[in-house]
Amino acid sequence: MSDLPSLGDFLQRRREALQPEDVGLARGARRRTAGLRREEVALLSHMSTDYYARLERGTGPTPSEQMLTALAQGLHLSLAERDHLFRLAGHRPPSRHSGTEHVSPGMLRILDRLDDTPAEIVTELGETLRQSRLGIALLGDAALRTGPARSIGYRWFTDPASRAAYPPDEAANLSRVYAAGLREMVAARGTQSRAAELADDLRARSPEFATLWDAHEVGARPPEVKRFHHPEVGHLDLSCQTLLDPDQSHRLLVYTAQPGSESAEKLRLLAVIGSPSVR
């Protein structure tokens, strides 16, 4: 059974505990609110300000699991806080298994500070959960993707457009990397896992993947320097640094260019140009 008054109080307390800089927002000159404004939480949680305000007042409808998930991420809740939020709304908390899509507050804080750097948070299946502004400009808006296509490995073998940003020799190596990585994930998660479902689907859809899968290669790793071909700024050589959240098997990927290089200049240009169409 839901407890909407307690839910509203919890939301208000968490909102007031956050500062704009905690969630990647500018503070502004005239701020009298103790923490975030309601409209800021609504923006971060992808809902209307009126809907969020009614939740805080305890007068709104019982939020769905989808809405609660959005609120948990918008308010940068920990897993314990997320679970509490779900229970107050009368829902069973999501499983805490390694495939969860709830990004930890610490990793979100890091991403929020990378506005001028291409970065993304991905699951162990290569599903992008969050992107920096420049990450969207470089790689396309992941929020527009649904279903299995959320996984870069799935798109790689089913959508030729996903390879447009990579030179042919780089693409051949990445095919091996994605197939080997999924092979390792199926072994780790089991034959009833989402990884196994994805592999079965790809074997039926892609002869290339089926061939690589049958080779049973493991341990293939991407190159230290990734080469991209962007439709607006052209060729970029970018290093990829990875930060791992072992509790939730999420990775923060940060793409950087050598200072003073042509690629660094192109990244600055890309920041001005903005986002390409989704790939």
C-alpha positions as CSV (number, residue, x, y, z in Angstrom):
1,M,0.0,0.0,0.0
2,S,1.3,3.4,-0.9
3,D,2.0,6.2,1.6
4,L,1.8,9.3,-0.6
5,P,2.3,11.9,2.3
6,S,5.5,10.2,3.3
7,L,6.5,9.9,-0.3
8,G,6.0,13.6,-0.8
9,D,8.0,14.4,2.4
10,F,10.9,12.1,1.2
11,L,11.0,13.8,-2.2
12,Q,11.1,17.2,-0.6
13,R,13.9,16.3,1.8
14,R,16.0,14.8,-1.0
15,R,15.4,17.9,-3.2
16,E,16.4,20.3,-0.5
17,A,19.6,18.3,0.2
18,L,20.9,18.7,-3.4
19,Q,22.6,21.8,-4.7
20,P,22.5,22.7,-8.5
21,E,26.2,22.0,-8.9
22,D,25.6,18.5,-7.5
23,V,23.5,17.6,-10.5
24,G,25.4,19.6,-13.2
25,L,23.2,22.7,-13.2
26,A,24.2,26.4,-12.9
27,R,23.4,28.0,-9.6
28,G,22.2,31.4,-11.0
29,A,22.4,34.8,-9.4
30,R,19.0,34.8,-7.5
31,R,18.6,31.6,-5.7
32,R,16.6,31.5,-2.5
33,T,15.5,27.9,-2.5
34,A,17.3,25.7,0.1
35,G,18.3,23.1,-2.5
36,L,17.0,22.4,-6.0
37,R,13.8,24.0,-7.3
38,R,10.9,21.8,-8.1
39,E,11.1,22.6,-11.8
40,E,14.8,21.5,-11.8
41,V,13.9,18.1,-10.3
42,A,11.1,17.8,-12.9
43,L,13.5,18.6,-15.7
44,L,16.1,16.1,-14.4
45,S,13.4,13.5,-14.1
46,H,11.8,14.1,-17.5
47,M,8.3,15.0,-16.1
48,S,6.2,18.1,-15.8
49,T,6.7,20.5,-12.9
50,D,3.0,20.3,-12.0
51,Y,3.1,16.5,-11.8
52,Y,6.2,16.6,-9.6
53,A,4.8,19.3,-7.4
54,R,1.6,17.2,-6.8
55,L,3.8,14.3,-5.8
56,E,5.6,16.4,-3.2
57,R,2.3,17.7,-1.8
58,G,1.0,14.1,-1.6
59,T,-2.0,14.9,-3.8
60,G,-0.9,13.3,-7.0
61,P,-1.6,9.8,-8.4
62,T,0.5,6.9,-7.3
63,P,3.5,7.1,-9.5
64,S,4.3,4.2,-11.8
65,E,7.6,2.2,-11.6
66,Q,8.8,4.1,-14.7
67,M,8.2,7.5,-13.0
68,L,9.9,6.3,-9.8
69,T,12.9,5.1,-11.7
70,A,13.1,8.6,-13.3
71,L,12.8,10.3,-10.0
72,A,15.5,8.1,-8.4
73,Q,17.9,9.1,-11.1
74,G,16.9,12.7,-11.2
75,L,17.4,13.1,-7.5
76,H,20.7,11.1,-7.6
77,L,19.4,8.5,-5.0
78,S,21.5,5.7,-3.7
79,L,20.2,2.2,-4.1
80,A,18.9,2.1,-0.5
81,E,17.1,5.5,-1.1
82,R,15.7,4.2,-4.4
83,D,14.3,1.1,-2.8
84,H,12.7,3.2,0.0
85,L,11.1,5.4,-2.7
86,F,9.5,2.4,-4.4
87,R,8.2,1.0,-1.1
88,L,6.6,4.4,-0.2
89,A,4.8,4.3,-3.5
90,G,3.6,0.7,-2.9
91,H,5.9,-0.9,-5.4
92,R,8.4,-3.7,-5.0
93,P,11.9,-2.3,-5.4
94,P,13.7,-3.4,-8.6
95,S,16.3,-6.2,-8.3
96,R,19.8,-5.2,-7.4
97,H,21.4,-7.6,-9.8
98,S,24.4,-6.6,-11.9
99,G,22.2,-5.7,-14.8
100,T,20.4,-2.8,-13.0
101,E,20.1,0.5,-14.9
102,H,20.1,2.6,-11.8
103,V,23.3,4.7,-12.0
104,S,25.0,5.4,-8.7
105,P,25.1,9.0,-7.4
106,G,28.9,9.0,-7.4
107,M,29.1,8.1,-11.1
108,L,26.4,10.6,-12.0
109,R,28.3,13.4,-10.1
110,I,31.4,12.6,-12.2
111,L,29.4,12.7,-15.5
112,D,27.7,15.9,-14.5
113,R,31.2,17.6,-14.4
114,L,32.2,16.4,-17.9
115,D,30.0,18.8,-19.9
116,D,32.9,19.8,-22.1
117,T,34.1,16.2,-22.7
118,P,32.5,13.3,-24.6
119,A,31.4,10.7,-22.0
120,E,28.8,8.1,-21.5
121,I,27.7,5.6,-18.8
122,V,27.0,2.1,-20.2
123,T,25.8,-1.2,-18.9
124,E,27.7,-4.5,-19.2
125,L,25.8,-5.1,-22.5
126,G,26.8,-1.8,-24.0
127,E,23.5,0.0,-23.4
128,T,24.1,3.7,-22.9
129,L,22.3,5.0,-19.8
130,R,23.5,8.6,-19.6
131,Q,25.6,10.9,-21.9
132,S,27.4,14.2,-21.5
133,R,26.3,17.0,-23.9
134,L,29.4,16.4,-26.0
135,G,28.9,12.6,-25.8
136,I,25.6,13.1,-27.6
137,A,27.3,15.3,-30.2
138,L,29.9,12.7,-30.9
139,L,27.9,9.5,-30.7
140,G,24.3,10.5,-31.2
141,D,21.4,10.7,-28.7
142,A,21.1,7.3,-27.0
143,A,17.7,8.2,-25.5
144,L,16.2,7.7,-29.0
145,R,17.1,4.0,-29.1
146,T,14.8,1.3,-27.8
147,G,14.8,-2.5,-27.3
148,P,17.9,-4.5,-28.2
149,A,19.1,-1.6,-30.3
150,R,20.1,0.2,-27.1
151,S,23.2,-2.1,-27.1
152,I,26.1,-0.9,-29.3
153,G,27.0,-4.6,-29.9
154,Y,23.6,-5.4,-31.2
155,R,23.5,-2.3,-33.5
156,W,26.9,-3.1,-34.7
157,F,25.8,-6.4,-36.3
158,T,22.3,-5.4,-37.3
159,D,22.5,-1.7,-38.4
160,P,25.2,-0.8,-41.0
161,A,24.8,2.9,-40.1
162,S,26.3,2.2,-36.7
163,R,29.7,1.6,-38.3
164,A,29.7,4.9,-40.3
165,A,31.9,6.6,-37.7
166,Y,34.7,4.0,-37.9
167,P,37.3,3.3,-40.5
168,P,37.0,-0.2,-42.1
169,D,40.1,-1.7,-40.4
170,E,38.9,-0.4,-37.0
171,A,35.4,-1.9,-37.7
172,A,36.8,-5.4,-38.3
173,N,38.6,-5.4,-35.0
174,L,35.6,-4.0,-33.2
175,S,33.5,-6.8,-34.6
176,R,35.8,-9.3,-32.9
177,V,35.7,-7.2,-29.6
178,Y,31.9,-7.1,-29.4
179,A,31.5,-10.8,-30.2
180,A,34.2,-11.8,-27.7
181,G,32.8,-9.5,-25.1
182,L,29.3,-11.0,-25.4
183,R,30.7,-14.5,-25.3
184,E,32.4,-13.7,-22.0
185,M,29.2,-12.1,-20.6
186,V,27.1,-15.2,-21.5
187,A,29.6,-17.4,-19.7
188,A,29.5,-15.1,-16.6
189,R,25.7,-14.5,-16.5
190,G,24.4,-17.9,-17.7
191,T,22.3,-19.3,-20.5
192,Q,19.0,-17.7,-19.2
193,S,20.5,-14.2,-19.0
194,R,19.7,-11.1,-21.2
195,A,23.2,-11.6,-22.6
196,A,22.3,-15.0,-23.8
197,E,19.1,-13.7,-25.4
198,L,21.0,-11.1,-27.2
199,A,23.5,-13.6,-28.5
200,D,20.8,-15.9,-29.8
201,D,19.1,-13.0,-31.5
202,L,22.3,-11.9,-33.2
203,R,23.2,-15.4,-34.3
204,A,19.9,-15.6,-36.1
205,R,20.2,-12.1,-37.6
206,S,23.9,-11.7,-38.5
207,P,26.0,-14.2,-40.4
208,E,29.1,-12.2,-39.4
209,F,28.3,-12.5,-35.7
210,A,27.5,-16.2,-36.1
211,T,30.9,-16.8,-37.7
212,L,32.7,-14.9,-34.9
213,W,30.6,-16.6,-32.2
214,D,31.6,-20.0,-33.5
215,A,35.3,-19.0,-33.4
216,H,34.8,-18.9,-29.6
217,E,37.3,-16.0,-29.2
218,V,37.6,-14.3,-25.8
219,G,39.9,-11.6,-24.5
220,A,39.7,-9.4,-27.5
221,R,40.1,-5.7,-26.5
222,P,39.6,-2.4,-28.3
223,P,42.6,-0.3,-29.2
224,E,43.8,2.3,-26.8
225,V,43.1,5.1,-29.4
226,K,39.7,5.0,-31.1
227,R,39.3,6.5,-34.5
228,F,36.0,8.2,-35.3
229,H,34.7,9.7,-38.5
230,H,32.2,12.4,-37.6
231,P,29.9,13.6,-40.4
232,E,30.5,17.3,-39.5
233,V,34.1,17.6,-38.2
234,G,35.7,14.6,-39.9
235,H,38.4,12.3,-38.5
236,L,39.1,12.2,-34.8
237,D,41.7,10.1,-32.8
238,L,40.4,9.8,-29.2
239,S,41.6,7.9,-26.2
240,C,39.0,6.1,-24.1
241,Q,39.4,6.0,-20.3
242,T,37.1,3.7,-18.3
243,L,35.9,4.0,-14.8
244,L,34.1,0.9,-13.5
245,D,31.4,0.7,-10.9
246,P,31.8,-2.9,-9.7
247,D,28.6,-3.0,-7.7
248,Q,26.3,-2.3,-10.7
249,S,28.7,-3.3,-13.6
250,H,28.4,0.1,-15.1
251,R,31.3,1.8,-17.0
252,L,31.9,5.5,-17.4
253,L,33.6,6.0,-20.8
254,V,35.5,9.2,-21.2
255,Y,36.9,10.2,-24.7
256,T,39.8,12.6,-24.7
257,A,42.1,14.0,-27.4
258,Q,45.8,14.7,-27.1
259,P,46.2,18.4,-26.1
260,G,47.1,20.6,-29.0
261,S,46.2,18.0,-31.6
262,E,43.9,18.4,-34.6
263,S,41.4,16.1,-32.8
264,A,41.3,18.4,-29.8
265,E,40.5,21.3,-32.1
266,K,37.7,19.3,-33.7
267,L,36.2,18.4,-30.3
268,R,36.0,22.1,-29.5
269,L,34.3,22.7,-32.9
270,L,31.9,19.8,-32.2
271,A,30.9,21.4,-28.9
272,V,29.7,24.4,-30.9
273,I,28.0,22.4,-33.7
274,G,26.0,20.2,-31.4
275,S,24.4,16.8,-31.9
276,P,24.2,14.8,-35.2
277,S,21.3,12.6,-36.0
278,V,21.2,9.4,-33.9
279,R,23.3,6.5,-35.0
